[in-house]
Amino acid sequence: MSIEPRAKVAPERVPPVWQAPVPVAPETAAQQRVVQRICARVAPEGVDVGVGELPPGGLQVWIDTPAPPAEPESWVLYHRMAREVALVGWHCEADKDRLLVLGWSAACLHNRIRLLQSGLRRLSDFEQTAQRAVQLDGQLDGQLDGQLDGQLDGQLDGQSRHGRPAAQVVAATCAAIERRLRWPERLAELDGFERSSGLPHLQLLLAQVAGLESKVAAACQEHLVMARVLARAVCEQYARHRDLRRAQRDVLAESRRWVHASSMIRGLAAPRPSFTGGGRPHMGLAERRIAASVINHGAPRVTPTAVIPRAGHPGHEEGAR
């Protein structure tokens, strides 16, 4: 394992109260904010998390509540925090008392790269997002379909021309799909944090991580755009004929042409070389919609007929025109 060198960890968790506070470096303060966001997401409701600087380098995290949980629960919580923080790329050490966040780890950064690559492959499939969008995901929690019909009647009947009720349904659908994607929330925790290292090989890994994160963020945004378009289309179709099942079926059938555009073209076109291996490069949502709108994208290719030698020119062959 390769991590940034750190000095011996100090045994104190909190500096004595009589010492004057030491100004925190900007990069350390930014790291503290990121670790605070991650640990607050992992911690259960009602449990506060404290994050402080660990002299001479690194951070320490502890449960900052008047009545801390029992020892087995705190051990599980600290190790769960360590797992989530290590997914960013830091080397972590946890016990029953606190969590230590040390320098960048090459092994943890390699693991993050694998996770981002796997997430990018999963995000190339728009089918599940399309199905959840037309079902108005987030509107069926604890409700029957008939209740949803009544809810949409009350929201869209006579008010859809203003756009506010339908916009609320669309916003709730997009929020539910964003929670299922999981990556937008995790990437948002790193906003404003510039990652760097003094070791060249860790700099290369951090650069690769940043590039993959930008691709994953763009892919997530494409899913949210599609969810917004399809959910709005379902609301508009429902406002016309008041049949929710029909609206969902029609919108989903209309979207399948460009949801599956890349697979159709991949089956018809010859493989093209790419930097990531064989097959076609990743196609985004805009590329799929453009490809599906081309009229003759599925036309069969003209195959050459039997080759006939040309008179007067032995050995020269010409295919059919």
N, C-alpha and C positions, 0 to 999 in steps of 0.2 A: 504494500500500500504506500502510495506517495502522497504526502500532505505537506502543506507549508510548515516550515520549522517554527516551533513555539517554545518558549521557555517553560520552566517548571510551573505547574498550575499552583496558584496560591490557595491555601486552605480556607481563607476567609470568604464567606459568601457576601457579606455586606460590610462596607468600611465602617469604622467606628464613627459615632455621631460627632465627636469633637474635632474630627479632621475637616479641613475646608474642602468643599467640593472641587474636584478637578474637572476642568473643561473637557468635554468629550469631542474627539475629532469628528469632522463631518461624515467621513466614510463609516466610522463606528456607529454614529447616530443613525445613519441610513440602514445599516445592518440590524441595529436594534429594532427599528420599525418593522423591517421585514420579518424578523424572528417573532416579534410580538404578534403580528397579523397571523402567522402560521399557527403559533401555539394557541392563540385565542380561538381560532377555528376548531382546533382539535379538542380544547378543553370543554367539559360539559357546562351547561348553563349554571350560573351562580359561582363559578370558580374563576377567580382572578389570577392572572399570570404576571409575575414580575420578571423583568429583563434588565440586567446590569452588565457593566464592563467587568471583565475578568483580568486583573493584572497578572502578568504583563502583556497579555494578548488573548483575544477571544471574548466570548460572552458566557454568562451563566443565567439559567432560567430556573425559577422556583415558583411554587404555588403560594400566592400572596393573599391568603384568606385568613380571617381570625381563627377559624376552626378547620385546619387542614384535614384532608381525607385520611383514612386509615393507611397503614403502611403498604398493604398489598395493592390498594387502589392507586396510591401515589406512584408506586413502582410501575404499574401498568400505564398510567398517564404519562409519566416521563419517557418511557420507552416508545409510546405512541407519538409523542412530540418529536423524539429523536428520529423516528422513521420519516416523518413528514419533512423535518428540517434537512435530513440527509438527502432527500429527493431533490433538493435545490443544488446540492453538490458539496456541502460542508461535512467535515468529519465530526461526529457527535459521540459523546460518552454520557451514559445515563445511569443513575442509581436511584435509591429510594428517597434521596434528599434533594437532588437538583439535576439539571441537565447542563452539560458543558458543550458549547458550540465552538469548535476550534477552526483551523484553517481549511482551505479548499482541499478536497481529496480527489485524486485522479480516479480512483475506483468509483466514487460517488458520482463524479461528472460523467464517466463512461456509462454508468447506469442511467443517468438522466438523459443522455443522448439516445440510449436504446428505448427509453420510455417515449421520448418525443417522436422518434421514428415510427414506433408502433402506433402512437396516437395519430400520426399523419396518415398512416395506411388505413386506420379505421375511419378517419374523417373523409376518405375518398368515397365512401359509401353513403349516399344521401337517402336511401330507401327508408330507413327507420325514422329519420327526421321528417320525411314527407308524410309518413303514416301518422306520426304523432301530431303534426301540424294540422292535418285535415280533421283529426279527431278532437281538435281544440284542447290539447293537453293542458292540464292545470284547471280546467273547468268541470271535470267529472269527479273530482275528489269528494267522496261521500255523497254523490248525487246520482240519481237515476237518469236515464236518457230522457224520460218524460219530463222530469224536473228541469233538465237543461233546455228542453224545447220551450217550456214556459218561461224560463229565464231569458232566452233569446227573444221570445215574443215580446217580453216587457222591455228589453233593451233596444231592439231594432225597430219595433213597430212604431211608425210615426216619428222616430228620432234619428234614423240612420242618415238622413240628409245632413245633419250637423257633424257626424263622424265621431262624436265622443263615446257613445256606448260601444259601438263596434271597435273603436280603438282600444277600449279597456279589455275587451275579449282578446284582441290580437296581442296586446302587451302582456297579458297573463299567460298566453300560450308561449310567447317567445321567452318569458322568464322561466317557465317550467322546462323548456327545451334547453335553455342555457345552463340550468342546474344539472340536467342530465349529461351535458357535454363535459362538465367538471373543469376542463382546461381554462375557460375564461376566468373563473374565480381564482385559480392557482396562479395564472399569469398576472392577474391584477394585483396580487400580493407583492409582486416585484416591481411595480411601477415606481419610477424615480430612483431606482437603485442601480448604480453603475458598478458592474463586477469587473475586477481586475486582479492580477497576481504578479508577483515579482519573478516567478519561475516561467521560463519560455513555454515549456510543454503544457503547463496549466493555462497559459494565455491562449494557446491554440484550442484547447478544449472549451474554454469559456466562449471563444469566438464561434465555435461550432454550435454550442448550446444556444447562443443568441440568434444565430441564423435559423436554427430549427424552430425556436420559439416564435419568431416572426412568421414562419410558414404555418405553424399550428394556429396562431392567432388569426391569420387571414382565412384559413380553412374554417375555423369556428364562425367567423363573421359571415362566410358564405352560407353556412347552415342556418344562421339566424335570419339572414335576408330571405332565404327560401321559406323558412317558417312564417315570416311576416307576410310574404306574398300569398302563400297558400291559405293561411288562416283568414286573411282579409277576403280572399276569393270565396271561401266557404260562407262567410257572413253575408257577402253580396248575393250569392246564389240562394241562400236561405231567405233573404229578404224578398226575393222574387216569388218563390213558390211555396214557402213555409214547409219544406220537406228536408229535414236535416240529413237523413240518410242519403237522399238523392244528391244533395249538395256535396256531401263528402265524397260520394262515389264519382260524381262528375269531375270534381276538382282533382282527385287523385288520378283518374284516368287521363286527364289532360296533362298532368305533370309528368307522367311516366315517360313520355317521349324524350324529354330532356334530362330526367333523372338517370335514365339508362343510356344516354347518348354515347358516353365513352365506351361502354361495353359493346354497343352495336358497331361502332367504328373500329374498335380493336379487333372484332371478329372479321371485319371486311377488309381492313387494310393490312398490309404487310408490316411486320415489326420494324420499328425504327430504333436506331441506336440512341441511347441516352447515357447520362453520366452515372445513373444509379443502377444500370444493368439493362437486361433485355426488356422488350416491350415498349409501349408508348409512355411518355412522361405523364405525370399527374395532371388531370384535367380539372379545372375549377368549375364553379357553377356557371359563370358567364360563358366559358368555352363550351360547356355542354349545351346551353340554350342556343348558342349560335350554330353548333353542329347539328342540333335537331331541327333548326329552321331551314337548313339547306335542303332544297327539294330533292336533288339527285344524289344525296350522300349515300343512298343504299343501292344505286344502280350497279348492276354487274359489270365487270370489266370485259372488254372485248378480247377474246382469246384468239391467237393466231391459228389459221388453218394449216393444212398440210403444205409443206415447203416444196416448191417445184424449181428445178434448176432452170436458169435463164438461158435461152438459146444464144449461142455465140460467146458465152462467158462461162466456161466450165468452172465449177467450184463456187460460183457466186449464187447466193440464194436470196429470195425476196419473199416476205410474207404477204398474205392477202391484204389488200387495201381496204 
